[in-house]
Amino acid sequence: MKPRLLIYFTLGFPDDQFLVKLIRDMPDGLVDGLELGLPSADPRYDGPKIRLTHIAAKSRELERFDPVLRVCGERGIRVNILSYYSDFENNERNILSFLSRHSVHEIIVPDLLIDYADIADPFLKKLQSAGISYIPFFNAATPDRVIEKYMRSTNSWIYYGLQPSTGINMPLDIQSVVERATSLLRGRDIIFGFGIRNGQDAARIIEAGGHGIAIATALIDDINRHDADSVVHKIEEYRRAIDFVV
């Protein structure tokens, strides 16, 4: 099966017009999906560069992001939304309406199982009743019992962090991390992110049994410069790296 390549953008960064044009002009088939982050007041599990994108996005009014989601729909690009529960709980109705308006059926909530474990189960039931699939986020520090529980209560693909947060480059053995994750999460598609520094890292993930990668921090500087050509060029490099393995 062809490896999946997901790209993360913080909505509103560097501005809405740039994101609309970038997504509209992106070559067909370059990405398998976009992960769109709702600007957060407390993006605690993002690294320094992505935290700055949340600050730069300024306004968190969801209606301003409608053009970005519309162009994704026009291009037929699969979208999932990333929202911190610390923001979601105070804006639940508007976020659910936003997802419904743009036929988005997948959401990642990175702080849910860590900081809000006590309310995770009722929250997942609420998402399910709204027709939204919760994408579990795990990393090497996630207890096995938590992984096993949410393996049973979900049926989506899994987002697995190589590092504890984005933009962090602690020493690690990619093969060991991927092999352990695929052993624990047998039978599920696993997309790896958080700490993929280059095409070589990306290829190692696929070689070790990963089903895809998610790229974010590596694109931030080019996005901040409004350099769409460089953004696309880097994405193409990751695409070639993972496709070559197959």
C-alpha positions as MATLAB code, in Angstrom:
seq = 'MKPRLLIYFTLGFPDDQFLVKLIRDMPDGLVDGLELGLPSADPRYDGPKIRLTHIAAKSRELERFDPVLRVCGERGIRVNILSYYSDFENNERNILSFLSRHSVHEIIVPDLLIDYADIADPFLKKLQSAGISYIPFFNAATPDRVIEKYMRSTNSWIYYGLQPSTGINMPLDIQSVVERATSLLRGRDIIFGFGIRNGQDAARIIEAGGHGIAIATALIDDINRHDADSVVHKIEEYRRAIDFVV';
ca = [
       0.000    0.000    0.000;
       1.282    3.484   -0.876;
       2.597    5.359    2.199;
       0.488    8.309    3.308;
       1.851   11.840    3.506;
      -0.011   14.315    5.721;
       0.910   17.981    6.012;
       0.053   20.181    8.982;
      -0.877   23.866    8.735;
      -2.029   26.127   11.571;
      -5.104   27.919   10.274;
      -4.506   31.660   10.024;
      -0.723   31.323    9.647;
       0.837   33.229    8.024;
      -2.497   34.501    6.686;
      -5.639   33.039    5.191;
      -4.938   34.215    1.641;
      -1.561   32.479    1.503;
      -2.975   29.163    2.702;
      -5.837   29.300    0.197;
      -3.439   29.936   -2.696;
      -0.938   27.324   -1.514;
      -3.591   24.621   -1.261;
      -5.262   25.643   -4.536;
      -1.958   25.482   -6.447;
      -0.597   22.304   -4.842;
       0.115   19.589   -7.447;
      -2.500   16.843   -7.694;
      -1.707   13.777   -5.606;
       1.180   15.391   -3.741;
      -0.394   14.907   -0.312;
      -2.825   12.348    1.038;
      -4.398   14.744    3.490;
      -4.079   17.951    5.445;
      -4.081   18.318    9.202;
      -5.427   21.789    9.969;
      -4.779   23.134   13.452;
      -7.249   25.488   15.094;
      -5.234   28.311   16.700;
      -4.960   27.559   20.410;
      -4.480   29.704   23.478;
      -2.368   26.910   24.972;
      -0.731   24.641   22.347;
       1.215   22.834   25.070;
       2.211   19.752   23.064;
       3.588   21.681   20.132;
       7.227   22.686   19.903;
       8.517   26.276   19.842;
       8.051   26.954   16.130;
       4.484   25.726   15.936;
       3.583   27.552   19.149;
       4.606   30.752   17.399;
       2.212   29.979   14.528;
      -0.659   29.850   17.022;
       0.327   33.277   18.344;
       0.746   34.713   14.839;
      -2.697   33.454   13.783;
      -4.195   35.958   16.276;
      -7.954   35.713   15.773;
      -9.566   32.341   16.494;
     -12.905   33.182   14.876;
     -13.734   30.011   12.936;
     -15.705   31.685   10.160;
     -12.535   33.332    8.860;
     -11.170   29.870    8.027;
     -14.105   28.898    5.792;
     -12.238   29.798    2.537;
      -9.348   27.447    3.430;
     -11.718   24.546    4.097;
     -13.704   25.319    0.950;
     -10.634   25.105   -1.280;
      -9.735   21.776    0.336;
     -13.203   20.547   -0.578;
     -12.890   21.858   -4.117;
      -9.552   20.041   -4.524;
     -10.907   16.830   -2.981;
      -8.224   16.888   -0.276;
      -8.976   14.863    2.833;
      -8.879   17.007    5.983;
      -8.648   16.355    9.683;
      -8.780   19.054   12.328;
      -6.471   19.357   15.326;
      -7.968   21.117   18.326;
      -6.781   21.230   21.897;
      -9.523   20.237   24.315;
      -8.620   23.223   26.487;
     -10.021   25.374   23.656;
     -12.693   22.943   22.504;
     -14.502   22.794   25.838;
     -15.180   26.545   25.741;
     -16.213   26.622   22.083;
     -17.727   23.185   21.530;
     -20.863   24.193   19.657;
     -19.011   26.419   17.188;
     -16.283   23.856   16.501;
     -18.796   21.053   15.887;
     -20.748   23.366   13.579;
     -17.528   24.253   11.733;
     -16.680   20.575   11.210;
     -20.195   19.800   10.004;
     -20.247   22.797    7.652;
     -17.158   21.515    5.851;
     -17.908   17.773    6.073;
     -14.835   17.135    8.228;
     -15.200   13.789    9.987;
     -11.852   13.368   11.769;
     -10.377   15.229   14.729;
      -7.134   14.969   16.719;
      -7.176   16.261   20.320;
      -3.594   15.945   21.604;
      -4.235   16.964   25.225;
      -7.373   14.869   25.747;
      -5.887   11.602   27.025;
      -3.152   13.386   28.985;
      -4.793   16.334   30.726;
      -8.491   15.484   30.476;
      -8.536   11.709   30.892;
     -11.468   11.855   33.315;
     -13.840   13.248   30.696;
     -12.377   11.509   27.625;
     -14.992    8.754   27.361;
     -18.100   11.001   27.403;
     -16.365   13.373   25.001;
     -15.690   10.546   22.540;
     -19.342    9.507   22.718;
     -20.363   13.078   21.919;
     -18.063   13.101   18.879;
     -19.409    9.755   17.736;
     -22.984   11.006   17.953;
     -21.945   13.963   15.771;
     -20.479   11.619   13.150;
     -16.872   12.572   13.929;
     -14.074   10.030   14.233;
     -11.566   10.626   17.025;
      -7.957   10.022   15.976;
      -5.989    8.799   19.014;
      -2.653   10.473   19.594;
      -0.003    8.358   21.326;
       3.742    8.528   21.825;
       6.414    6.431   23.507;
       5.403    7.802   26.924;
       1.752    6.739   26.585;
       1.026    3.867   29.006;
       0.212    0.563   27.318;
      -3.105    0.348   29.216;
      -4.209    3.680   27.687;
      -3.223    2.518   24.212;
      -5.099   -0.757   24.662;
      -8.240    1.011   25.936;
      -8.478    3.475   23.068;
      -7.570    0.843   20.532;
     -10.769   -0.923   21.591;
     -12.965    2.183   21.650;
     -11.886    3.629   18.267;
     -11.444    2.247   14.768;
      -9.578    5.057   13.012;
      -5.954    5.403   12.015;
      -3.503    6.324   14.768;
      -1.244    9.370   15.099;
       2.002    8.364   16.832;
       4.622   10.877   17.959;
       8.273    9.923   17.698;
       9.040   12.718   20.153;
       6.985   14.099   23.072;
       6.223   17.264   21.076;
       6.839   18.775   17.669;
      10.165   20.370   16.823;
      12.031   18.355   19.482;
      15.057   16.323   18.385;
      16.009   14.110   21.298;
      18.157   11.095   20.309;
      16.031    8.099   19.342;
      16.153    4.893   17.361;
      13.458    5.341   14.740;
      13.321    1.651   13.882;
      12.800    0.639   17.522;
      10.073    3.250   18.077;
       8.208    2.278   14.911;
       8.504   -1.455   15.511;
       7.207   -1.115   19.073;
       4.288    1.049   17.913;
       3.291   -1.301   15.107;
       3.473   -4.251   17.507;
       1.202   -2.533   20.059;
      -1.160   -1.158   17.418;
      -1.368   -4.236   15.253;
      -4.006   -4.024   12.545;
      -4.260   -0.206   12.549;
      -2.786    2.301   10.119;
      -0.199    4.388   11.962;
       0.956    7.819   10.833;
       4.160    9.010   12.502;
       5.045   12.622   13.230;
       6.777   14.833   15.800;
      10.484   14.846   14.996;
      10.854   13.821   11.340;
      13.847   15.939   10.387;
      14.396   14.994    6.744;
      13.653   12.523    3.968;
      16.006    9.943    5.460;
      14.004    9.882    8.706;
      10.813    9.601    6.688;
      12.139    6.656    4.679;
      13.313    4.871    7.839;
       9.797    5.086    9.268;
       8.296    3.404    6.206;
      11.084    0.819    6.058;
      10.385   -0.087    9.708;
       6.681   -0.663    9.007;
       5.044    2.736    9.409;
       2.088    3.480    7.149;
       2.770    7.171    6.657;
       4.227   10.401    7.983;
       2.992   13.837    9.057;
       5.185   16.889    8.444;
       4.823   20.260   10.155;
       7.822   22.056   11.692;
      10.060   21.480    8.657;
       7.806   23.766    6.592;
       7.281   26.615    9.063;
      10.118   28.921    7.987;
       9.146   28.744    4.312;
       5.476   29.309    5.145;
       6.399   32.307    7.295;
       8.279   33.774    4.293;
       5.247   33.170    2.071;
       7.520   31.038   -0.114;
       5.017   28.638   -1.649;
       7.543   27.210   -4.122;
       9.891   26.149   -1.307;
       6.996   24.652    0.673;
       5.938   22.541   -2.295;
       9.555   21.588   -3.068;
      10.089   20.283    0.474;
       6.818   18.357    0.414;
       7.908   16.792   -2.880;
      11.182   15.698   -1.245;
       9.287   13.880    1.513;
       6.937   12.355   -1.065;
       9.848   10.957   -3.060;
      11.568    9.683    0.090;
       8.624    7.566    1.247;
       7.493    6.458   -2.211;
      10.997    5.243   -3.047;
      10.845    2.739   -0.171;
       7.915    1.013   -1.811;
];
